Amino acid sequence: MNTEFGLEPFEDTRDERAHQIIIAHLAQASPAEQFSFVQRSNYDGNARALRWLADRSETDRAAILAMYGVMDKTGAFFETWDSNGQNGCF
């Protein structure tokens, strides 16, 4: 499984071509369009494209922060911890 980004290889050439089309779109997409893509993505189906966006310095910060939620596989609320060890959701 030691493939690009630690992901399984493409199952067939159609999957690889679909990925290339998505990347070509994201490369020219506006920050709002990239953010929308992240918001509508799921980790299983779009992991390569999300990783590609995350690795680009040009990707808007809002898309990166939204990606954090997509990549959280537990579905849990994000928690913060104060100096006393108390947690709170935000």
N, C-alpha and C positions, 0 to 999 in steps of 0.2 A: 504494500500500500504506500510506499514511499514515492508518491507522485507529486506533481505541482500542488503546493499548499496542503499536502497531506490528504488530498481527496482521491477518491477512486477514479480510475481512468474513465473516459467517455465510453459509453456502451456501444455506440456506433457513430458513423460519420455525420448522421443527422443531428445528434446531440452536440457534437463538436461545432458544426456549422451554426446551429442555433445560438450557441455561446458566442461565436464570433460576431453574429448579427447584433446580439445584445450589447457586447462590448463596443462595437462600432457606433451604436446609438448612444450609449452612455458617454463615450468620448466627446461627442458634440452636443450633448444635452445641457440644458441650463441647470444651475444649482437647484431650482425648484423641481425640475423634472427628475433629477437624480434623487432628491429627497422623496419625491412621490414613488419612485422605483423602490427605494429602501423600505418605505412604509408599507408597500403592497407585496413585499417579498416574504419568502419563508426560507429558513436556513437550508433545508434539504434541497429545494429546487434551484436556489440562486446563490449557493455558497461561493461558487467561483466568481460570479459577477460582483457579489458583495466584497469579497476579498480583493478583487481588482480595484474597486472603488476605494477601499480602505488603504491600499498601498500607494495611491496617487496623492501627491502633495497638493494637487489642484482641487481635490474634492472639498466641497463646502463643509464647514464645521457642523452645520445642522444635520447634514446627511450622515456624517460620522457619528454624531450623538444619537441619532435615530437608529443607526445600525447597532448600537450597543443593546437596545431593546430587542432587536430581531435576533441577535446572537445569543441572548439569554434563553437557554433551552429549558430552564426550570419554570418559566412563566411567573416567577415570583415578583413581588413588588421590589423596586430598588430600595435599599435601606441605607440610611446614614447612621453613624454612631457618633454620639457626643463624647466629650472627654471623660464622662462618668460611666461609659459603657452602656448607656441607654440607647436603644435604637428607635428610629421613627421612619415611617415611610414618607416618601415624597412623590 
